[in-house]
Amino acid sequence: MNLFQKRTGRFLKVSAAILAMLFALSACATSAAPAAATAAATEAPAAAVTDTATTDKGEPTEITYFSSKSATDETVVSLQIVADMFNEQGGNIKFTVESAADRPSYDQKLRTMLTGGQVPDMYDLDPTPFTQELADAGLLLDMQAFLEEIGELDSYVPLSINYCRMPDGSLYTIPLEFTTEMIWYNTDMFAACGLEKPKTFDDMLNACKVLAENGYTPITIDGMDGWPLLRHLAMVPYRLAGNDFLNGLASGETHMSDSIGMQALQFMANIGQYYQQGFTSTDYATAMSLFMSGKAAMYGIGTWELNNFIDANRPADLHIDYFYMPTMDGAVTQPNEYWAFGGIGLTANPEKFDGPLKDFFTFIVKNYSSVYLARQHFAPQKVAVPEGVEFDPLFLKIKDDIDSIGSSACRPWDVVLSADVISTINDNLPGLCMGEITPEEFAKIVDDALANN
């Protein structure tokens, strides 16, 4: 028995008093659903609840969910609705959620919890090298086998479920969302400068140049959190080599100093000069606010924030459109292949995956996507658009894009590369964007970090 397994065994003896310390998800999050959406969601087909969850109607079984998202995030709100549905249809659980303050804090705390044997009943997990360590230690549930057992593997959108897979195809989590990323732009600013929607990276850089010359801030970006800059860094390599260049960095077969890497770094050096002043200290909310308040011409974010862009919620004088990842000469990926995610996946503690926990997890698989779609979000499973819900035209427009999306999607670098390498990239990428270090210097720093990991 290895260290992980020994500690996990000890965790099963943790008292209910400690579990009770986890705060409950606020009930008001459930009531936030639009009336029509809630009605449609509660009519979703339900999985049968087995006797193990219904025979004891005394104290409910507490199921804890450690999440990287806030209690008001739509995935968490939808899970709470599903938990309520589960109890209404015969279950007997108390669903509690603990959220970390931000993603880096979540990752750090989760690593501490798991290596210390404190495995939550349910938690969020990306297909990272750390996840492979957990799988090798026998701490993860074989989600492929579970979905096949309940006949739901084929119900998932392929790009969504495949995002959750490890490089060898193993599956330890299920997706709770299907999101795409695009670059939103202010159509009034573009029109004032005589610009059209960019199709290539050269178009995008030219738009930045013209916007800046006309007194506009070309791009707002969250420079504090690392991942938005990584998204920009990943675009050129994905166009020129699909995910092969990234996978090669992880395996040692490619290097940042290779031609593809240097083209990516030159693009970052070029576009970095057009980010808003002080971008390195700009957080997620501020970056979005700059765009939504008309203080920047472009902003890259995914459909998980779509609610901010629809007609009902967007400022009346803000006119917008979007474009997907630009392309370039020599591209091997298609224009309809870009950022598409299943999001951070949901998994369950295999040591406790029986009785009520398995019943509830089965119920989630069979009901969650209908609830999530009814709340006007793109679901990870192939579910029908519910009747009685009026969808915003922007939602329907993007759904048409999704219906014709390609078979490949760009892989996030911070999911594939080790945490130490990503830390090195994040520490030095702002300097590259601000002209403080050259592409050649950056490439050497990253190649050295890759060699050490």
C-alpha positions in Angstrom: 0.0 0.0 0.0 1.5 3.4 -1.0 1.4 6.6 0.9 -1.6 8.0 -1.0 -3.6 4.9 -0.2 -2.6 4.8 3.5 -3.6 8.4 3.9 -6.9 7.9 2.0 -7.8 5.1 4.3 -7.3 7.3 7.3 -9.4 10.0 5.7 -12.4 7.6 5.7 -12.4 7.8 9.5 -12.7 11.6 9.7 -15.6 12.5 11.9 -18.9 14.0 10.7 -18.0 17.0 12.9 -15.2 18.0 10.6 -17.3 17.5 7.5 -20.0 19.7 9.1 -17.4 22.6 9.0 -17.9 22.8 5.2 -20.3 25.6 4.5 -23.5 24.9 2.7 -24.2 26.4 -0.7 -26.4 29.4 -0.4 -30.0 28.6 -1.1 -30.4 32.0 -2.9 -28.2 30.7 -5.7 -30.9 28.2 -6.6 -33.6 30.9 -6.7 -31.5 32.9 -9.1 -32.7 30.7 -12.0 -35.1 32.4 -14.4 -38.6 31.0 -13.9 -38.9 29.6 -17.3 -35.5 28.0 -17.1 -36.2 26.5 -13.8 -39.5 25.0 -15.0 -37.8 23.4 -17.9 -34.9 22.1 -15.8 -37.1 20.4 -13.3 -38.9 18.5 -16.1 -35.6 16.9 -17.2 -35.5 13.0 -17.2 -34.4 11.6 -13.9 -32.3 8.6 -13.2 -33.8 6.1 -10.8 -32.6 6.4 -7.2 -31.7 3.0 -5.7 -32.8 1.7 -2.4 -29.4 2.5 -0.8 -30.3 6.2 -1.0 -34.0 5.9 0.0 -34.3 3.3 2.7 -33.0 5.5 5.5 -35.1 8.7 5.7 -33.5 9.8 8.9 -30.3 11.8 8.8 -29.4 12.6 5.1 -26.1 11.4 3.7 -23.8 14.4 3.5 -22.0 14.8 0.1 -19.3 17.4 0.0 -18.1 19.1 -3.1 -14.8 21.0 -3.1 -15.0 23.4 -6.1 -12.6 25.7 -7.9 -15.7 27.9 -8.6 -17.7 30.2 -6.5 -21.2 29.3 -5.2 -22.7 31.6 -7.7 -21.0 30.0 -10.7 -23.6 28.6 -13.1 -22.1 25.0 -12.9 -22.4 25.1 -9.1 -25.9 26.6 -9.1 -27.0 23.9 -11.6 -25.5 21.2 -9.5 -27.5 22.5 -6.5 -30.7 22.4 -8.6 -29.9 18.8 -9.5 -29.3 18.0 -5.8 -32.7 19.4 -5.0 -34.3 17.4 -7.8 -32.5 14.2 -6.5 -34.0 14.7 -3.1 -37.5 15.5 -4.5 -37.4 12.3 -6.4 -36.5 10.0 -3.5 -32.9 10.8 -2.5 -31.8 11.8 0.9 -28.6 13.8 0.8 -27.2 17.0 2.1 -25.2 18.6 -0.7 -22.5 21.0 0.7 -20.0 23.0 -1.3 -16.6 24.4 -0.3 -15.0 26.9 -2.8 -11.5 28.2 -2.9 -11.0 32.0 -3.3 -9.4 31.6 -6.7 -8.0 28.9 -9.0 -4.4 29.0 -7.8 -5.6 28.8 -4.2 -7.8 25.9 -5.2 -5.1 24.0 -6.9 -2.7 24.4 -3.9 -5.3 23.4 -1.4 -6.5 20.4 -3.4 -3.0 19.2 -3.7 -2.5 19.5 0.0 -5.8 17.7 0.7 -5.2 14.8 -1.7 -1.6 14.2 -0.7 -2.7 14.3 3.0 -5.5 11.8 2.3 -8.3 14.2 2.8 -10.2 13.3 -0.4 -13.5 15.2 -0.8 -16.6 13.2 -2.0 -16.6 15.2 -5.2 -14.1 17.7 -6.5 -12.8 19.5 -9.6 -9.8 18.2 -11.4 -8.0 19.0 -14.7 -6.1 16.3 -16.7 -2.7 17.5 -15.6 0.5 15.7 -14.7 -0.6 15.8 -11.1 -3.8 14.0 -12.0 -1.6 11.3 -13.6 0.2 10.9 -10.3 -3.1 10.5 -8.5 -4.2 7.9 -11.1 -1.0 6.0 -10.8 -1.6 5.9 -7.0 -5.0 4.4 -7.5 -6.8 7.5 -6.1 -9.1 8.2 -9.1 -12.3 6.7 -10.4 -12.3 5.2 -13.9 -15.0 7.5 -15.3 -14.9 5.7 -18.7 -16.0 2.5 -17.1 -18.6 4.3 -15.0 -20.2 6.1 -18.0 -20.2 2.8 -20.0 -21.8 1.1 -17.0 -24.7 3.5 -17.0 -24.9 3.8 -20.8 -24.0 7.5 -21.0 -20.6 7.7 -22.5 -21.9 8.5 -26.0 -24.3 11.2 -24.6 -21.3 13.6 -24.3 -20.2 16.1 -27.0 -16.9 14.5 -28.2 -14.8 17.7 -27.8 -16.2 18.2 -24.3 -15.5 14.7 -23.0 -12.2 14.5 -24.8 -11.0 17.7 -23.1 -11.1 15.7 -19.8 -9.0 12.8 -21.1 -5.4 12.3 -20.2 -2.8 12.0 -23.0 -3.2 8.2 -23.0 -7.0 8.5 -23.4 -7.8 7.7 -19.8 -10.8 9.4 -18.3 -11.1 10.4 -14.6 -13.5 13.3 -14.7 -16.7 14.4 -16.5 -17.2 17.8 -17.9 -19.8 20.2 -16.5 -19.7 22.7 -19.4 -18.8 23.1 -23.0 -17.3 26.4 -23.7 -15.6 28.1 -26.6 -13.4 31.1 -26.5 -13.4 34.1 -28.8 -12.2 37.6 -29.0 -14.9 40.2 -28.6 -14.6 43.5 -30.3 -16.3 46.9 -30.1 -17.9 47.3 -33.5 -18.2 51.1 -33.2 -14.4 51.5 -32.6 -13.7 49.2 -35.5 -16.0 51.1 -37.8 -14.6 54.4 -36.7 -11.1 53.2 -37.8 -12.3 51.6 -41.0 -11.5 48.1 -39.7 -13.2 44.8 -40.5 -13.3 41.6 -38.4 -9.8 40.1 -38.3 -9.3 36.8 -40.0 -5.5 36.3 -39.6 -2.9 37.2 -37.0 -1.6 39.9 -39.4 -5.2 41.3 -39.5 -5.3 41.4 -35.8 -2.0 43.1 -35.4 -2.9 45.6 -38.0 -6.2 46.3 -36.2 -4.2 46.9 -33.0 -1.9 49.3 -34.8 -4.7 51.3 -36.4 -6.7 51.4 -33.1 -3.7 52.7 -31.2 -3.0 55.4 -33.8 -6.6 56.6 -33.4 -6.3 56.9 -29.6 -8.0 53.6 -28.6 -6.7 50.9 -26.2 -6.6 48.0 -28.6 -6.8 45.1 -26.1 -7.6 44.6 -22.5 -6.3 41.4 -20.8 -6.2 39.9 -17.3 -2.4 39.9 -16.8 -2.5 38.9 -13.2 -3.7 35.3 -13.5 -1.3 34.0 -16.2 -3.7 31.9 -18.2 -5.0 34.7 -20.5 -1.5 35.4 -21.7 -0.9 31.7 -22.1 -4.0 31.6 -24.4 -2.3 34.2 -26.7 1.0 32.3 -26.6 -0.7 29.1 -27.6 -2.4 30.4 -30.8 0.4 30.4 -33.3 1.7 27.0 -32.4 -1.8 25.5 -32.6 -2.3 26.9 -36.1 1.1 25.7 -37.3 1.2 22.2 -35.6 -2.1 21.5 -33.9 -1.3 20.3 -30.4 1.8 18.5 -31.5 4.2 21.3 -30.6 2.8 21.6 -27.1 2.8 17.8 -26.6 6.4 17.8 -27.8 7.4 20.4 -25.2 6.0 18.2 -22.5 7.8 15.1 -23.9 11.1 16.8 -24.7 10.7 16.3 -28.5 10.3 20.0 -29.3 11.8 23.2 -27.8 10.6 26.7 -27.4 13.6 27.8 -29.5 12.3 25.8 -32.5 10.9 27.8 -35.4 7.3 27.4 -34.3 8.1 28.5 -30.8 10.0 31.6 -32.0 7.1 32.6 -34.2 4.9 32.4 -31.2 7.2 34.5 -29.1 7.6 37.1 -31.8 3.8 37.3 -32.0 3.7 37.9 -28.2 6.3 40.6 -28.4 4.3 42.3 -31.2 0.9 42.1 -29.6 2.1 42.8 -26.0 2.7 46.5 -26.9 -1.0 46.9 -27.5 -2.3 45.6 -24.1 -3.7 48.2 -21.8 -1.3 50.2 -19.6 -0.6 48.3 -16.3 -1.9 45.0 -17.7 0.3 43.0 -15.4 -1.6 44.2 -12.4 -5.1 43.9 -14.0 -7.2 41.2 -12.6 -10.1 39.2 -14.2 -12.9 41.5 -13.2 -11.1 44.7 -14.1 -10.1 43.4 -17.6 -13.7 42.6 -18.4 -14.9 46.0 -17.0 -12.5 47.9 -19.2 -14.1 46.3 -22.3 -17.7 46.4 -21.1 -17.4 50.1 -20.2 -16.1 50.9 -23.7 -12.5 51.6 -22.7 -10.8 49.0 -24.9 -11.5 47.7 -28.4 -10.9 43.9 -27.9 -11.2 41.4 -25.1 -10.7 37.6 -25.2 -13.0 35.5 -23.0 -15.1 32.4 -23.3 -18.8 31.6 -23.4 -18.8 31.0 -19.6 -19.2 34.8 -19.5 -21.8 35.0 -22.2 -24.4 36.2 -19.8 -22.6 39.5 -19.7 -22.7 40.0 -23.4 -26.4 39.3 -24.2 -28.7 42.1 -25.0 -30.5 42.1 -21.7 -27.3 42.6 -19.6 -24.9 44.4 -21.9 -24.7 48.3 -21.7 -27.2 49.7 -24.2 -24.5 51.8 -26.0 -22.0 48.9 -26.3 -22.1 47.3 -29.7 -20.1 44.2 -30.1 -19.3 41.2 -32.2 -16.7 38.5 -31.9 -14.1 36.5 -33.9 -12.5 33.2 -33.2 -8.8 32.3 -33.1 -7.2 33.9 -36.2 -5.4 31.8 -38.8 -2.2 32.3 -40.9 -0.3 31.0 -43.9 0.8 27.5 -43.4 -1.9 26.7 -40.9 -2.7 22.9 -40.4 -5.8 23.5 -38.3 -9.0 24.9 -39.8 -10.7 28.2 -39.0 -13.5 26.4 -37.3 -11.0 24.7 -34.9 -10.1 26.9 -32.0 -10.5 27.0 -28.2 -13.2 24.6 -27.0 -13.3 23.1 -23.5 -15.1 20.7 -21.3 -13.8 22.9 -18.5 -12.3 21.6 -15.3 -13.8 18.2 -14.8 -15.8 16.7 -11.9 -14.7 13.5 -10.2 -15.6 11.5 -7.1 -13.8 9.7 -4.3 -13.5 6.0 -5.4 -13.3 4.9 -1.8 -16.8 6.2 -1.2 -18.3 5.6 -4.6 -21.2 3.4 -3.7 -24.7 3.9 -2.3 -25.9 7.5 -2.2 -22.7 9.0 -3.8 -22.9 6.8 -6.8 -26.7 7.3 -7.0 -26.2 11.0 -7.0 -23.4 11.0 -9.5 -25.5 8.9 -11.8 -28.4 11.4 -11.4 -26.0 14.2 -12.2 -25.0 12.6 -15.5 -28.6 12.0 -16.5 -30.0 15.4 -15.5 -27.4 18.0 -15.2 -27.0 19.0 -18.9 -30.7 19.7 -19.3 -30.6 22.0 -16.2 -27.5 23.8 -17.4 -28.8 24.3 -21.0 -32.1 25.6 -19.6 -30.1 28.3 -17.8 -28.8 29.4 -21.2 -25.4 27.7 -21.1 -23.8 25.3 -23.6 -24.1 21.8 -22.1 -21.4 19.1 -22.3 -24.0 16.5 -23.4 -26.2 16.2 -26.4 -29.5 17.4 -25.0 -32.5 19.0 -26.7 -33.2 22.7 -26.4 -36.0 22.8 -23.8 -39.4 24.2 -24.7 -40.7 27.3 -23.0 -37.3 28.9 -22.7 -36.6 32.0 -24.8 -32.9 32.1 -25.7 -31.0 35.3 -26.5 -30.1 35.7 -30.2 -26.4 35.8 -29.3 -26.7 32.4 -27.6 -28.4 30.9 -30.7 -25.7 32.4 -32.9 -22.9 30.8 -31.0 -24.8 27.6 -30.8 -24.8 27.5 -34.6 -21.0 28.0 -34.5 -20.8 25.1 -32.1 -22.9 22.9 -34.3 -20.4 23.3 -37.1 -17.2 23.2 -35.0 -14.2 21.2 -36.2 -12.9 17.9 -34.7 -9.8 19.5 -33.0 -9.4 22.1 -30.3 -6.5 23.9 -28.9 -5.1 22.5 -25.7 -4.3 24.8 -22.8 -0.6 24.9 -22.0 -1.2 25.0 -18.2 -3.0 21.6 -18.4 -0.3 19.8 -20.4 3.0 21.3 -19.0 4.2 20.8 -15.5 3.5 23.4 -12.8 7.1 24.4 -12.6 7.4 25.1 -16.3 4.1 27.0 -16.3 5.4 29.1 -13.4 8.5 29.9 -15.3 6.5 30.9 -18.4 4.1 33.0 -16.3 7.0 34.8 -14.5 8.7 35.8 -17.8 5.9 36.3 -20.3 4.9 39.8 -19.1 8.5 40.8 -19.6 8.5 39.6 -23.1 5.2 41.4 -23.8 6.7 44.6 -22.4 10.0 44.4 -24.3 12.1 43.8 -21.2 13.4 40.5 -22.6 13.9 39.3 -26.1 12.2 36.2 -27.7 15.6 34.5 -27.8 16.1 35.1 -24.0 12.6 33.9 -23.2 13.1 30.8 -25.3 16.3 29.9 -23.4 14.7 30.4 -20.0 11.8 28.1 -20.9 13.9 25.5 -22.6 16.1 25.3 -19.4 12.9 24.9 -17.3 11.7 22.1 -19.7 15.0 20.3 -19.4 14.9 20.4 -15.6 11.4 19.0 -15.6 
